[in-house]
Amino acid sequence: MSIMKKLSLITLALVTTLPAAAYAKGEMGSMYTNVGATMVSNGNEEELAYFFQVGYNHRITDFLSADVSYKKVETVNSSVAANSKDFVQTYNAYGVGLRVDQHLGALSIYGKAGASYIESELTKWDTVTSAEKTTTDDSFKPYASAGVSLASPFDQRLTLDAAVTYQMLPNDEHATSVSAGVKFSF
């Protein structure tokens, strides 16, 4: 079984079993989803991308939680023009990390960091063959994020979230993202 299949099965098992365990103990976990924009940098070139993300936080203490997530990123441009320096980037990121929260009433400031297993596909124009060249690379890379959450006035378990994330990518690339989303605690 490939490492990707193993990681997918582990992530799926955690996402499906931890909520039930957390429910039995009270508000110990939360599910979240985010959407946003990403600037993917490849050497001196940059491309705008969009993404969606789903994840689960399991609270360890009032300030610390474990984080498991999946993120799908695709550049806005889906093809490369002839003789251009443009590139097309898509990647899946399976992340595991820790989140630290500082609660200030309805507002919470947080930071999180960890590692992602990245499945990356990069397409560039190859001047030697005068054709698109696609390379794939799978590897573990670190990420860091900082954000703010605001509890809903209607239900304290529902929070609105905004964050900035830096993710290292294969092939000496990196991505900087801004996101907005919702989180539901249970």
C-alpha positions in Angstrom: 0.0 0.0 0.0 1.4 3.4 -1.0 2.3 6.0 1.6 -0.5 8.2 0.2 -3.1 5.6 0.7 -1.9 4.9 4.2 -2.0 8.6 5.1 -5.4 9.0 3.5 -6.8 6.0 5.6 -5.2 7.4 8.8 -6.7 10.9 8.1 -10.1 9.4 7.3 -10.0 7.3 10.5 -9.1 10.3 12.7 -11.7 12.6 11.1 -14.5 10.0 11.5 -13.7 8.6 15.0 -12.4 11.6 17.0 -15.7 13.5 16.8 -17.6 10.6 18.4 -15.0 10.4 21.2 -15.0 14.1 21.7 -18.8 14.2 21.8 -18.8 11.8 24.8 -16.5 14.1 26.8 -18.2 17.5 26.0 -16.8 20.2 23.7 -13.5 18.6 22.9 -13.4 18.9 19.1 -14.3 21.1 16.2 -14.7 20.7 12.4 -13.8 23.6 10.1 -13.8 24.5 6.5 -12.0 27.4 4.8 -11.7 28.9 1.3 -9.2 31.4 0.1 -6.6 32.7 -2.3 -3.0 31.6 -2.5 0.1 33.1 -4.1 2.3 30.2 -5.3 5.9 31.2 -5.9 8.2 29.2 -8.2 11.6 30.9 -8.3 11.0 34.4 -9.6 7.5 33.6 -11.0 4.2 33.8 -9.0 0.7 32.5 -9.9 -2.5 33.2 -8.1 -4.4 30.1 -6.9 -7.6 29.3 -5.0 -8.2 26.6 -2.5 -10.6 24.9 -0.1 -9.7 23.2 3.1 -11.5 20.9 5.7 -10.1 19.9 9.0 -10.6 18.7 12.5 -9.2 20.2 15.8 -9.1 18.0 18.9 -8.7 20.0 22.1 -5.9 18.8 24.4 -6.1 21.8 26.8 -7.9 25.1 26.8 -5.0 26.6 24.8 -3.6 23.6 22.8 -5.3 21.4 20.2 -4.2 18.8 17.6 -5.0 19.7 14.0 -5.7 17.3 11.0 -6.6 18.8 7.6 -6.9 18.4 3.9 -6.3 21.2 1.5 -6.8 21.3 -2.3 -5.0 24.1 -4.2 -5.2 24.9 -8.0 -3.8 27.9 -9.8 -6.3 30.1 -11.6 -4.6 29.5 -15.0 -5.2 25.9 -16.0 -2.8 25.9 -19.0 0.6 27.2 -20.0 1.1 29.5 -23.0 3.8 28.7 -25.5 7.2 30.2 -24.7 6.0 31.8 -21.4 7.4 31.6 -17.9 3.9 30.9 -16.6 3.2 27.7 -14.7 0.3 25.7 -13.5 0.4 24.3 -10.0 -2.1 21.9 -8.3 -1.5 20.2 -5.0 -3.2 18.3 -2.3 -1.9 18.9 1.3 -2.6 16.4 4.1 -1.6 18.3 7.3 -1.0 17.3 10.9 0.0 19.9 13.4 -0.6 21.7 16.7 -2.8 24.8 17.3 -2.3 27.3 20.2 -5.3 29.6 21.0 -5.4 32.7 23.2 -9.0 33.4 24.1 -10.1 37.0 24.6 -13.8 36.7 25.2 -15.6 36.1 21.9 -12.4 36.7 20.1 -9.6 34.1 19.8 -6.1 34.6 18.3 -4.3 31.5 17.2 -1.2 30.1 15.6 -0.7 26.6 14.3 2.2 24.8 12.8 3.0 21.3 11.5 3.8 19.3 8.5 1.9 18.4 5.3 2.2 15.5 3.0 2.1 17.3 -0.4 1.1 15.7 -3.7 2.2 18.3 -6.2 1.9 18.6 -10.0 3.7 21.4 -11.8 3.3 22.3 -15.5 5.7 24.6 -17.3 6.7 25.4 -20.9 9.7 23.4 -22.0 11.7 25.5 -24.6 13.8 22.5 -25.6 10.8 20.4 -26.7 8.4 23.3 -27.4 5.7 21.6 -25.3 4.2 21.6 -21.8 6.2 19.6 -19.3 4.5 18.3 -16.2 6.4 17.1 -13.2 5.0 15.5 -10.0 6.6 15.4 -6.6 5.3 14.0 -3.3 7.0 15.0 0.0 6.5 16.2 3.5 6.9 20.0 4.0 6.3 22.3 7.0 3.6 24.9 7.3 2.7 27.8 9.8 -0.4 29.8 10.2 -1.7 32.7 12.2 -5.4 33.7 12.5 -8.3 35.1 14.4 -11.6 33.5 15.3 -14.8 35.4 16.3 -17.6 33.5 18.1 -21.1 33.9 16.7 -23.5 35.9 18.9 -26.1 33.3 18.2 -24.2 30.1 19.1 -20.8 30.2 20.8 -20.0 26.8 19.2 -20.0 28.5 15.8 -17.0 30.7 15.0 -15.9 32.7 11.9 -12.3 32.4 11.1 -9.7 34.4 9.1 -6.0 33.3 8.7 -2.7 33.7 6.8 -0.7 30.5 6.1 2.8 29.9 4.8 3.3 26.4 3.2 6.6 25.2 1.8 6.2 23.1 -1.3 8.3 20.6 -3.3 10.8 21.9 -6.0 11.8 24.9 -3.9 8.4 26.4 -4.2 6.2 28.0 -1.5 2.7 29.3 -1.1 1.2 32.1 1.0 -2.5 31.9 1.6 -5.3 34.1 3.1 -8.5 32.3 4.1 -11.9 32.8 5.6 -14.1 30.1 7.0 -16.2 28.7 9.7 -15.6 26.3 12.6 -18.1 24.3 14.6 -17.2 23.0 18.1 -18.9 20.0 19.6 
